[in-house]
């Protein structure tokens, strides 16, 4: 089986890149519902920080699980 060479820096970069896109979407939706740009930005930035932290740990846990990786027979 090929060794999974991803490291925590890669996980953090993935989290930041994805959550940046997600934050723009959150900001737009929040503004549509709230109608206040300041509150929408505050909500979007809070979600950004929380979701980056959650994604980081979620991905690191999955990094330890062999299920579904090439060469692993555990369906």
C-alpha positions in Angstrom: 0.0 0.0 0.0 1.3 3.5 -0.9 2.1 5.5 2.2 -0.2 8.5 2.8 2.3 11.3 2.9 -0.1 14.1 3.8 0.9 16.1 6.8 -0.7 18.6 9.2 0.5 21.6 7.1 -1.3 20.1 4.0 -4.4 19.6 6.1 -4.3 23.2 7.3 -3.9 24.5 3.7 -6.8 22.4 2.5 -9.0 23.6 5.4 -8.1 27.3 4.7 -8.6 27.0 0.9 -12.0 25.3 1.2 -13.3 27.4 4.1 -12.3 30.6 2.3 -14.7 29.6 -0.5 -17.3 28.4 2.0 -17.0 31.7 3.9 -17.9 33.8 0.8 -21.0 31.6 0.3 -21.9 31.9 4.0 -21.5 35.7 3.9 -23.7 36.0 0.8 -26.5 33.8 2.4 -26.2 35.6 5.7 -26.6 39.0 4.1 -29.6 37.8 2.1 -31.3 36.7 5.3 -30.1 39.3 7.8 -29.7 42.3 5.5 -26.9 43.8 7.7 -23.4 43.6 6.3 -21.6 44.0 9.6 -23.6 41.2 11.3 -23.2 39.0 8.2 -19.4 39.5 8.2 -19.2 38.7 11.9 -21.2 35.5 11.4 -19.1 34.5 8.3 -15.8 35.1 10.1 -16.9 33.2 13.2 -18.0 30.3 11.1 -14.6 30.4 9.2 -12.5 30.0 12.3 -14.7 27.3 13.9 -15.0 25.3 10.6 -11.2 25.5 10.0 -10.5 24.1 13.4 -13.2 21.4 13.0 -12.0 20.4 9.5 -8.4 20.2 10.7 -9.2 17.7 13.4 -11.7 15.8 11.3 -9.1 15.4 8.5 -6.4 14.3 10.9 -8.7 11.6 12.3 -9.5 10.3 8.9 -5.8 10.3 8.0 -5.4 7.6 10.7 -8.2 5.4 9.3 -7.2 2.9 6.6 -10.7 2.2 5.3 -11.0 3.1 1.6 -7.3 3.7 1.0 -5.6 2.0 -2.0 -4.4 -1.5 -1.2 -6.7 -1.8 1.8 -9.1 -4.8 1.6 -11.3 -3.5 4.4 -14.5 -2.6 2.5 
